[in-house]
Amino acid sequence: MSTITSPSQTNLPAEEELDWLALRMTPGLGARQFGKLIERFRTPRGVLRATAKELEACGLAGGLARSIASGCGYDEAVAQQQACRREGATLIPMTDPRYPDLLGEIYDPPPVLFVRGRTELLREDAVSMVGTRRPTAYGMAVAERISADLAAAGLVIVSGMARGIDTAAHQGALQARGATIAVLGCGADVVYPTENRKLADRIAKEGLLVSEFPMGTPGYPQNFPVRNRIVSGLSLGVIVVEGAQYSGSGITARLAMEQAREVFAVPGNITSRASWGPNLLIKQGARLIQEWNDVIEHLPAEVRRRLAERCRNRLDEENGQPSLPMDGPPTETPQGELARWVLERLPFDQPRHLDDLLETLDFGSPSELVATLFELEMMGLVRQMPGKNFIKVW
């Protein structure tokens, strides 16, 4: 289902929220059926006021149709509404302008989201990172580093707040003062695993906690494969860092492929069982990544353009300069003369250190040079190597 493109921060009226919750709390009503009913009757109140016969005509079983028509979900809806108020959670239904467009495009989008935190992150450019709950030290370090670099570049990092790689992904984003979304397999007011309570509290303040499950729902094992479609559905691409062949991260990667998302994988030691999943994905066509820019260069041009503009605006603000929008199509080189100067001095076959470029810089400022290098990276014209070395891309 498509969503409105201009987001609003206004919460639903209490009565309308109660209608959504009542329909959500009706036993046996799945996401696909829910979405089809909204398409047919336009609003949850329209669904709830329909007769059992009208609902059966939409393909519902007789028992489910009668349950909806009876309004049996209203008692639990009141309790859910009170829990949302108590825990500071917001309900975002699929027709709400804050509902993310990407998520609305998947086969079975969740009809409502229970969220705590910065709701505006739902409509920001995001990538997800997933992996094993029993990572190696290498896996944890790589996950934290790549997520921090991507968050610093302006992307929202999405993961599931599980032990291991998920935790490292969220922590890396927060350490870089970036944004992160945790998609939960329990209620938005439940912390699972319990050792991540401090992390959950921090994400609720600086990022966003998201769940399709009602408030108070425990972390049942069957919930986590279901929530994985949201992890991939919110994202432009999925990064897999360690995992067994048949694991939750493998499920998320498969869902990403079905949703036409990019799949990235970090290669690992071929003798390690934790590397079997990502190495197999690479053999099957996933994009091998070694650094953050390996992800950036495969994102849509308009996304790279937005990231480059935000970076330049941020640097301008830090230097006390007015922020100006970028002009021209995404394929144009940034900052004109300075970009041409950089490309002329970067060879194809030998990385050049940032300090060398600064020493020969005869116009512009160091911050402008750094911003230009970043923008050229976003456009795939320059690649950053370890140690602040740069090389021109063929």
N, C-alpha and C positions, 0 to 999 in steps of 0.2 A: 504493500500500500504506500503510495507516495505521501510525502508530508509537505507542509507549508514551509517555505524557505526563509521567511523572516521570523526569527525567534523572539519569543516574549518571555519575560521573567515573572509574569503574573500567574499565581496559582489558580487552580480550578475553583469555581464556586463549590461550597460544601455539598449542596444537593447533587450536583453533577458528579463530584468525586465519589459520593456514596453510590450512585448508579454504577459507575465503573467498577467499584469494589464489589458490589453485589453480584454483578455478572462474573467478575473474576473469581469469586468465592463459590460459584455454582459447581458442585461436584461433577466431574466427568467432562467438562467443557475444555477442549484443547485449544491451542493457539490458532491453528488453521480455521477451526470452526468459529472461534471467536471473531477472527478477522473477517470471515465471510458474512457473519451476521451483521457486523458493523457496516460493511459495504452495502448490505441489503436494506437495513433499517436506519442507517445513518448515525444514530446515537444509541448508547446503551439503554436509555429510557425507552426508545422505540422498540428495542429488542424485548425488554422486560414487560412492555405493555402488549406485545403480540400474543395471540392465542396459541395454544398448543398445536392446533391444526396448521396455522401459518408457519410455525417453526418447523413442523414436520415436513412441510412443503419445501423447506430449505435443505432438506437432507438429514435432519437430526432424528435420532432414534426417539421413539415415543416417550420413554421414561425421562430422557434428558429434556425433551421439549416441555413436558409437564413440570419438571423441576424449575426450569427457567420461568415459565408462565406463572408459577406459584409464588415467585419472589422469595424463595427459601434462602437466598444468599444474603438478605438484608441484615439479619441478626449478626452474622459474622462480619458483615461490612461495617457495621457501627463499631465493633470492637477493633477492627483494623484501622479505621479512621482515627480512633482515640489513640491507638499505638503509634500511628504516624505523627500525631501532634505531640505526643509525649517524648518521642525519640528524635524529633526534628527532621523527620523524613518527608519527602515530597513525592506525590504520585504524578507520574507523567504518562498519560495514555498515548496510544499510537496516532491519534489525531491532533495531538498537542504540537504547536510549532517548535517546541524544544526537543521533540523526539528526533533522533538522528536519521537523516535521509538514508545513509548507507545501511543501517540496521533495518529500515523499512523495506529495503529491496530484497531481503533474503526470503527463502521459501516460507518459513514459519516465524515471522517476527513476533516477539512477545507483545501481547496486547497492552500491557501496562508495565511500567518500570517503577520500582520503589528506589529512590535515590537519597543520598545524604552527602551534602557538600556543594561543590561548584557545578551547578547544572549546565552552565555555559560550555563546559568541556565536552558535552555530548555532541556538539556540532563543530568541534575543532578537528584538524587533521591528525590522525592517530595511526600508530602501528602497534601490534601486539607482540608480546614475547612470552613464550611458554617453554616448559621443559620438565625434567624429572624432579620428583620430590627428594631424591637422594643424589644430588649432584657431586661431582668432584670439585676440588679446589679450583681447578682450571675453569670448569663450567661456571662456578659462582663469580669468579673474577671477570670472565668474558661477558657474562650477562650484565653485571653491574656496570662495566665500562661502556659497553655498546649502548645500553639504555640511557646512561648519563649523557653520552655524546649526542644521541638522538634527541633527548629532552632539551639539551642546551641549544640544539639547532631549531627548536620550536615545535617538535612533534609531541603529542600526548602519548604516553606509554600505557598500554592496556595489558593487564594480566589478571590472574585469578586469585591472588593473595594466598596461594597454597605454600607449603614449605618448599624450600629449595630455590629453583630458578625463578619462580613467580616472585618470591620475596626479594631476591636480588634485583629483579627488574624494577619493582616499585622503589626500592631503596636507592638504586642508581639514579632514577628520575628525580627523587626528592633531594638527593645530595647535590644534584646539578641545579637545584632551584627551579626545576621544571614541573610539568603537570603529569599526573598519573590517574588512571581509572582502574579500580579493582572490581571485577565482576564476580559476585559471590554465588556459591551454591547453597546458600542458606538465606534467612531473612536479613534485611539491611541493618537490623539491630542485633544480629548474632555474630559473634566473632569465632571463626573457625579457620585454622586451628587457634586454640586459645593463646598460644605463645605469641601470636601476632596482634595482641590487643593494642599495644602501643603503636604499632604500625597502622592498624585500622583507625585509631584515634587521629593520627597525623594525616592520613589520607582524607578522612572526613573533614578536616580543617583546610588542608592545602590542595586536595584533589577531589575525587568523587568515588563514593561507594555505590554500586549498582546491583540490583537484584530483581529478577522477575518473580521471585517467590514471596508469598505474604510475610508480613512481619511476624517474628517469632519462630519461623520455620527452622528446624535443626538442620545440620549439615548431613543429610542422608546421602549415602554413597551414590544412589541413582540420580541425584540432582546434578552432579558435577559434569557428566557427559552432556547433559541437557544444556547447561549454562555455557558450554564451550562454543556453541553456535553464536552466542552473543559476543564472546571474546573476539572471534574472527569477524563477526558481522559489523562490529564497531570500527574496524580497522581497514586501512588501505592495503595492508600486508601483514603476514604472520612470520615471526622469527622463531625458529626452533633451536634451542640450545640444550643439547643432551636429552636423551630419552630412549627407552627401549622401543623395539619394533612395534609392539602392540601396547601403546600407552595413551594417556590422556592427550599428550602433545601430538601424537600421531593422529588422534581423532580430530583435534583442532586443525591440523594441517590439511586433512582430507576435507573437512568442512570448508576451509578457506578456498581450496581448489573448486569445490562445488559452487561457492559463492563468487567465483571469478576474482579472487584476491591473489595478490602476489604471495608466493611462499619462499622464504629465505631460510637457510640452514647454516649453522656454524660447524665446520668440519671438526672432527675430534680424532683421538687416538684409535686406530683400527683394532687394537687389542682390548679396548675398554667396552664393556657392555653398554655403558651410558652413551656411547657415541654411535651405537647401531642405528638408532632412529634418524638423526640428522644426516649421517653418511648415506643411508639408504635413500632418503629424500633427494639428496644431491644426485645420486645415480638415476633417480626417476625424473629429474629435470628441475628440482628446486634450485634457486640461485644461491651459489656459495658466497658467503660474506666473511670478510676478515676485519672490517671496520665499518663505522657508521655510514660513510659515504657510499659504500656498496649498496646500502638500502636506499639512500636519498636519490641516487642517479637513476633508479628504476621506478620512481614515483612519477605520477602525471606531471606534465610541464607546468600546469597552473598551480599545482601544489608546491613545486620547487620555487616558482616565482613568489608565492606568498611567503615561504620560509626566508627567501633571500631578502624580501622587502622588510620583514620583521627584524631580521638581523641588522640591516642597515639602519632602520629606525631606532633600534635599541642603542646602537653605537652612537648615532647622532644625539640621542637624549643624554647619554653618558658624557658626551663632549660638549653639551650645552648648545647644540646646533638644532635648528628646526628640522622636523622630519618631512621629507618630500616623497610623494608616491613615485614608483618606478614607471617610466614611460616606455611605450613600444611593446612588441610581442615578446614572449619568453625567450625566443631564440636570439635576440639582440644581446650584444655584450654589455655588461653593466658599467656605468660610470665612464662610458666612452673612451677618452684618451688614456686614462689610467689602466683600463682593462687591456687595451691594445699594447700598452707598455709592458704589462705583466706577461702577456702571451708571447711577445717578442723575445723576452728574456728567459723564459722557461723552456728548456730543451725537452725533447720527447724521451730521451734515453738516460738522462742523468738528473736525479733530484737536486733541487737547489734549496738551500736553507733560507728561512725567512729573514735571518739576520743579514745574509748576503744581499737580498733584495732591498732591505732597508738602507744598507750602506750606499747603494747606488741610486736610491730614490732621489730624484732632483726636482720633484714637484709633488704636491699633495702631502697629506699627513700620514703617520704610521697607522692611525685608526682607519683612514680611508683605504689604505693598502690592504689591511686585514679584512675589511668589509668586502673589498673587491675580490680578494681571493676566495672568500666564502661564497659570494654570489657566483663566481666562475665554477666553483665546486657544485653548486646547486644545478647549474646548467650542464654539468658533465664535461666541461672544457678543461678542468684542472682537477688533479687528484692529490690529496694530502697523504704523505707517507709518514711513518713514525718519526718522531723527533722534530716536528715542525718543518719537514722537508716537503717541497711541492714539485710536481712534474706535470707537464702538459699531456693531455690525452690525445691520442691520434684521432 
